[in-house]
Amino acid sequence: MRQGDLVYLRIVGLIVAIFGVGTSELMPSGMLEQLAGGLDISLATAGLSVTVYALTMAVGGPLVSAATTAMTRKRILLFLLGIFVLGNGIIAVAPGYAVVLVGRVLTALTHGTFMAVSVVTAGSMVPAHKSGSAVAGVQLGINLATVLGVPFGTLLAQRLSWRSSFAAVCVIAVLAAVLIMITVPDSGTPESSSVRSEVRAFSRWNVVTTVVATVLCSAGMFTIITYLAPLLTRGTGFPAEVVPLLLLGYGAGSVIGNSVGGKLADKSLSAATAVLSGSLTLTCLLCWLGTFSRSAMIPVLLVFALVTFALIPCLQTRVVKTAEEAPTLSLTVNMSAFGLGAAIGSWYGGKIIELGVGVRTVPIGAAVLAIAGMSVIVITVLLERRKTDASRADSRNRTAEKEVI
């Protein structure tokens, strides 16, 4: 087999694995009603399965990364996939909701470290000038999870049972593990760096505010994403059978948004992040208005997905660039920030529903969080520009003084 073909198979194995991980993370948002009905729990309680996953990912990610530093990348990937299969298997046969949450905790513990190691592994398997394409290819797994995994999981939950959806994820993970076992070489450990220098880089004010903005924006996104299926059925009046098709459209919007966001981040990162965070607020409000018209909700859903997934790469790039000396920590903390935001958003959306004001009001609550995130980003960008302008003025003054002398 040619070297190029072997590298291709390695990348495919990582894509399949991340597709499974992403599907497992996002799938409950499309089957909350089936999960709630099957376990005889409320919709808000079912939504806690998303909260628990996100919170575990946020807190456990850095801990798992630290615990696996002595292992080779291949062994880390296979070890985490084993835990991932175990967790989803537990969910598939769970006798009650408490056991479902145990399974969600196990799968969530693998998420952050698996994603980070996959990105590093993909970049190391190709020449330096092609590392960006390799990493982008691996990230395609998340987009495919949104486009195909979640709608397919929802369809399985409707036609068979929600348990069959998690069983299917186990099969996908086993397939990915076989591909990784056969194709990925057993060499290379995660790069070591000075923990002190990375922590020092994260003490900068604009790094901290960017992470805070990431948490707030992610919370706004997941307030809606977690309860998307009930928002479409109970809130807007779509038949349950149509939801998988709507989620497919949402997934298509996410793919477009991811591509657009990456290009905008390359052109003008600060401006793109500020504008897209403001757009997130507007699309949250549009989601509320869309619940009053099924025909209007379809394009609104597409725009919401596009804006959401365009903002994500901007926030990721901004965190990494403002903490240049801390690439490892920035990647881990950024994933934890998104996870924490998802936990807050899913919990917050459930509380709104429990108030008895109706699922239609969930997007309004999401807009409040989005406004907070936008405010942090805009203030940070303005302060950065003021500091840059002051630095340039000071430099010009010094140059003028030297010329006079």
Secondary structure by P-SEA (a helix, b strand, c coil): ccaaaaaaaaaaaaaaaaaaaaaaaccccccaaaaaaaacccccccaaaaaaaaaaaaaaaaaaaaacccccaaaaaaaaaaaaaaaaaaaaacccaaaaaaaaaaaaaacaaaaaaaaaaaaaaccccaaaaaaaaaaaaaaaaaacaaaaaaaaaaaccaaaaaaaaaaaaaaaaaaaacccccccccccccaaaaaaaaccaaaaaaaaaaaaaaaaaaacccaaaaaaaccccccccaaaaaaaaaaaaaaaaaaaaaaaaaccaaaaaaaaaaaaaaaaaaaaaacccaaaaaaaaaaaaaaaaaaaaaaaaaaaaaacccaaaaaaaaaaaaaaaaaaaaaaaaaaaaacccccaaaaaaaaaaaaaaaaaaaaaaaaaaaaaaaaaaaaaaaaaaaac
